């Protein structure tokens, strides 16, 4: 690997670049894309085009976490990329658990009150799996600072995602203990043992070494 490697990170639902603060990749320039507010009734494809305006380098490596991985797939459909690396994510709609898609069919993403998205609860704690108080505080901060309109829109995009295209340069990393997008659905290329949906924090050393190997 040499210094010309350019990596753009896309965080997960409601998160920001802090979720990658423990990830270290030597010999590369790291950039962190920021979520933008979706337009009314905007498709994920249209949103991906607007997000891609943040990419200022040709042929970058995209690293997408969770929903950010789905965005990376959509961006790769119209942007030349050296590699697309998914962490705790899904490559196609078939890797979204059937019960999530069923909730989308019931339109629960539209029914839930927006105030629900501001509440850190036992379900979120269980699903994300923070391993210490620092990680729990960071997770609480993400929940409390979330934009309910964006969260509602993003959940809708996840449960209604129809993608079946996988860019040929895609690499998928998944943890065996992921409760949000369970490992059994993932069909991943690399595995992090006992890694959960928060493994960019609590499995950062192992994940960093794996990313350097892939890159």
C-alpha positions in Angstrom: 0.0 0.0 0.0 1.3 3.5 -0.8 0.3 7.0 0.1 -1.8 7.6 -2.9 -4.6 5.4 -1.5 -7.6 7.6 -0.9 -10.4 6.3 1.4 -13.8 7.8 2.0 -15.7 6.6 5.1 -19.5 6.7 5.3 -20.8 6.2 8.8 -23.9 4.3 9.9 -27.4 5.4 10.6 -27.4 8.5 12.8 -23.7 8.3 13.4 -20.8 10.6 12.4 -17.0 10.2 11.9 -16.5 9.5 15.6 -17.7 6.0 14.9 -14.4 5.5 13.0 -12.1 7.3 15.5 -10.4 4.1 16.6 -9.8 2.8 13.0 -6.1 3.3 12.0 -5.0 2.7 8.4 -1.3 3.5 7.7 -0.2 4.9 4.3 -3.6 6.3 3.2 -5.5 9.5 3.3 -8.7 9.2 5.1 -11.8 11.4 4.5 -15.2 11.2 6.2 -18.4 11.9 4.4 -21.1 13.8 6.3 -24.8 12.9 6.1 -27.0 15.5 4.4 -30.7 16.2 5.0 -32.8 14.1 2.6 -35.4 15.9 0.4 -39.1 15.1 0.7 -39.8 11.7 -0.7 -36.2 11.4 -2.0 -35.0 8.1 -3.3 -31.8 6.5 -2.1 -30.5 6.8 -5.6 -31.0 10.5 -5.8 -29.6 10.9 -2.3 -26.5 9.0 -3.3 -25.9 11.4 -6.1 -26.0 14.3 -3.8 -23.8 12.6 -1.2 -21.2 11.7 -3.9 -20.6 15.5 -4.4 -18.4 15.2 -1.3 -16.0 13.0 -3.2 -13.1 15.1 -4.6 -10.7 12.4 -5.7 -10.8 10.0 -8.7 -11.2 6.3 -8.1 -11.4 6.3 -4.3 -11.9 3.4 -1.9 -15.3 3.6 -0.2 -15.8 2.2 3.3 -19.4 2.1 4.3 -20.7 1.1 7.7 -24.2 -0.4 8.0 -26.6 2.0 6.1 -23.4 3.8 4.9 -22.5 0.5 3.1 -25.8 0.6 1.3 -25.0 4.2 0.2 -21.5 3.1 -0.9 -23.1 0.5 -3.1 -25.5 3.1 -4.6 -22.6 5.6 -5.2 -20.5 2.9 -6.8 -23.2 2.4 -9.5 -22.2 5.8 -11.1 -18.8 6.5 -9.6 -15.5 4.8 -10.5 -14.1 3.3 -7.3 -11.0 1.2 -6.6 -12.8 -0.8 -4.0 -16.1 -0.8 -2.0 -15.7 -2.1 1.5 -18.8 -2.9 3.6 -18.7 -3.2 7.3 -21.7 -4.6 9.2 -23.9 -3.9 6.1 -25.8 -5.5 3.3 -24.9 -5.9 -0.4 -28.4 -6.5 -1.7 -32.0 -6.5 -0.4 -31.8 -10.2 0.2 -29.3 -9.5 3.1 -31.8 -7.3 4.8 -33.6 -9.6 7.3 -37.0 -10.7 6.1 -38.6 -9.4 9.3 -37.3 -5.9 8.6 -38.7 -6.0 5.1 -42.0 -7.2 6.5 -42.1 -4.2 8.9 -41.5 -2.0 5.8 -44.4 -3.8 4.0 -46.5 -2.8 7.1 -45.2 0.8 6.7 -44.2 0.9 10.3 -41.4 3.3 9.3 -44.1 5.8 8.6 -46.3 5.0 11.6 -43.7 5.2 14.4 -43.8 8.7 16.1 -40.7 10.7 15.4 -40.2 11.2 19.2 -39.3 7.5 19.3 -36.0 8.2 17.5 -34.7 10.4 20.4 -35.0 7.7 23.0 -32.1 5.5 24.0 -33.7 2.3 25.2 -32.9 -1.4 26.0 -33.6 -2.5 22.5 -31.0 -0.1 21.0 -28.6 -1.1 23.7 -29.1 -4.8 23.0 -28.9 -4.3 19.2 -25.8 -2.2 19.2 -23.9 -3.9 22.0 -21.7 -1.2 23.6 -19.2 -2.9 25.8 -18.3 -0.1 28.2 -19.7 3.2 29.5 -17.7 5.3 27.0 -19.3 3.4 24.1 -22.8 3.6 25.7 -22.4 7.4 26.1 -21.4 7.7 22.5 -24.4 5.7 21.4 -26.7 7.8 23.6 -25.2 10.9 22.1 -26.0 9.7 18.5 -29.6 8.9 19.5 -30.2 12.2 21.3 -28.6 14.3 18.5 -30.3 12.5 15.7 -32.5 14.3 13.1 -35.9 12.5 13.3 -36.7 13.3 9.7 -33.5 11.8 8.5 -33.8 8.7 10.7 -37.3 8.0 9.5 -36.3 8.5 5.9 -33.2 6.3 6.3 -35.1 3.4 8.0 -37.6 3.6 5.2 -34.8 3.3 2.6 -33.4 0.3 4.4 -36.6 -1.7 4.7 -37.7 -0.9 1.2 -34.2 -1.3 -0.5 -34.6 -3.2 -3.8 -30.9 -3.4 -4.8 -29.7 -6.6 -6.4 -26.5 -5.3 -8.0 -23.1 -5.9 -6.4 -20.1 -4.0 -7.7 -17.4 -6.4 -8.7 -14.8 -4.7 -6.5 -17.0 -5.1 -3.3 -15.6 -6.6 -0.1 -17.9 -7.4 2.8 -16.8 -7.6 6.5 -19.3 -8.8 9.1 -19.3 -9.7 12.8 -20.6 -13.0 14.0 -22.5 -11.3 16.8 -24.3 -8.6 14.8 -27.8 -8.3 16.1 -29.0 -5.5 13.7 -28.0 -7.3 10.5 -27.4 -10.8 11.7 -24.4 -12.7 10.3 -26.6 -15.5 9.0 -27.9 -13.2 6.3 -24.6 -11.5 5.4 -22.7 -13.8 3.0 -19.5 -11.9 3.9 -16.0 -12.2 2.6 -14.3 -11.6 6.0 -15.5 -12.4 9.5 -14.8 -10.7 12.8 -15.5 -13.2 15.6 -17.9 -11.9 18.2 -18.1 -8.6 16.4 -21.3 -6.7 16.8 -22.8 -3.7 15.1 -20.6 -1.4 17.2 -17.3 -3.3 16.2 -15.7 -0.2 14.6 -15.2 0.8 18.3 -14.8 -2.4 20.3 -13.0 -4.5 17.6 -11.1 -1.5 16.1 -7.6 -3.0 16.3 -8.6 -6.3 14.6 -10.8 -4.4 12.0 -7.9 -2.0 11.3 -5.5 -4.8 10.5 -8.1 -6.4 8.3 -8.7 -3.2 6.4 -5.0 -2.7 5.8 -4.8 -6.2 4.5 -7.7 -5.7 2.1 -6.6 -2.3 0.9 
